[in-house]
Amino acid sequence: MAPYLQPRVEDDLRSLLDEHALLHQLVDGLGSPLNLVLPDRLVRNVAAFRAVHRKHHLGGGVWFAHKANRSHALVRALAATDAGIDVASLGELQHALAAGFAPERIMATGPKSPEFLWLAARTGAVVNADSTVELADLAGIVAAHGLPPVRVLARLSGFASTGTNVLTRTSRFGIAAGDLTGLWETLEKHAGQLDFLGVAYHLDTVGLPEKAIALEGCLHAMDEAHQRGLRPRAVDVGGGFGVNYLADARQWEAWTSELTGAVLGRRPPITWNEHGYGLRNEGGTVRGALSVYPAHRSVAGPDYLDRLLSTPSAVHRRPLGTLLLDSLYDLHTEPGRALLDQCGATALRVEEVRGDLVRLAGNGGDVALEQHGVLMDPILVPRTRTEQAVDPSGFFLLGNLCLEADLLTRRKVFLPQPPRPGDLLVFVNTAGYLMDFSAGDALMQPTARTVAVSRGGGGWRWRLDEQYWPVTGREGTA
């Protein structure tokens, strides 16, 4: 059996991929690679996160992590909802303001330049601070320019587990949760410039136990703050809720087993140059750890947030969501990838087929599967319809750069029939980090243009990304 990794495709995205003629027309007219985004799906994803808040009777905001996608259409569609946006640079802050976000719905995160801090303070955005130095710098800007107090969150890290020992990785971000004396002193010293909203964390992990420990640590920090006479009112649990990329868990389990067999030499290689994705053969024994994104996840997105809030506290033995509610704290989340689930796809034209090598009009930077460790097969959209092959074939996908390392993915992908020049290969669910996070114009190759696609007038409508606005005009909803 071929080691397929069939992507999960739902609703509007599935319907769009069935429009073969439209997809070919768009790529013919706008070039390959081509990004397609579905703003309407993003709006529905916001509602799904909001439903988790309601289930646990919690207030607070859903703040989209802008860095996951730079699309104008997606950000403008989001501005028409009640969601907020998390911006991690001066450029993203300017983009959010221009897209229609009021400052109170913008949160400034990440490393911050003086210019970034100034504009955040000047407009009245929430500042999610990474250190006491940053808080002091912000207070200095507020005082020097006579600005109103700025709402701030303090990002914490280095949480200690209670009871069962859970391994946590060291983070370059955040204030050490084990000693917050310096944080309280900074907030007290600059009380006239900083309105302390609460504490936050954002962990680089999909592990639920680590996130539960961090949330409990934040609740402890909130208690400490109240003991100091401060009045925080919100906890921000960041993002990392994940996406389920694959349709079938059995395929994921089978592929990881086949990879292990290939690493041990028990079957032919299924990756380029016998790449092991972190696994290696040492004397007939597999060593290392599989260093890829868990492409099939039974619990992801809003369901993951629900699971986190339902997790019992190690100390109080009550659900973490209940503890937030009892303390009348708001809950803030910063989903990026999860809010963009099923919101986009990237189409690439087949340029050449040589045996099991397929060269595409696009490269690994245009679809950043390898950079983010996401493994899945593309969907074949033939130029002309042909009968499906009986035996699926495996292919390596080569990019358009003059570099040996330029493969769209190191794993062999399996297609229902051999592709031909002029056909399209479409990677689905690329809107979250995979679409333009790593894109660049290396070797002067064109980068992907983006179009926003939505239903309207009994069919599909599209507009260039920069021309999309969520308003009703003479031609109907954009």
Buried (B, 14 or more C-beta within 10 A) or exposed (E): EBBBBBBBBEEBBEEBBEBBEBBBEBBEEBBBBBBBBBBBBBBBBBEBBBEBBEBBEBBBBBBBBBBBBBBBBBBBBBBBBEBBBBBBBBEBBBBBBEBBBEBEBBBBBBEBEEEBBBBBBBBBBBBBBBBBEBBBBBBBBBEEEEBEBBBBBBBBBBBEBBEEEBEBEEBEBBBEBEEBEBBBEBBEBBBEBBBBBBBBBBBEBBBBBBBBBBBBBBBBBBEBBEEBEBEBBBBBBBBBBBBBBBBEEEBBEBBBEBBBBBBEEEBEBBBBEBBBBBBEBEEEEBEEEBEBBBBBBEBBBBBBBBBBBEBBBBEEEEBBBBBBBEBEBBBBBBBBBBBBBBBBBBBBBBBEBEEEEBBBBBBBBBBBBBEBBBBBBBBBBBBEEEEEEEEBBBBBBBBBBEEEEBBBBBBBBBBBBBBBEBBBBBBBBBBBBBBBBBBEEBEEBEBBBBBBBBBBEEEBBBBEBEEBBBEEEEEEEB
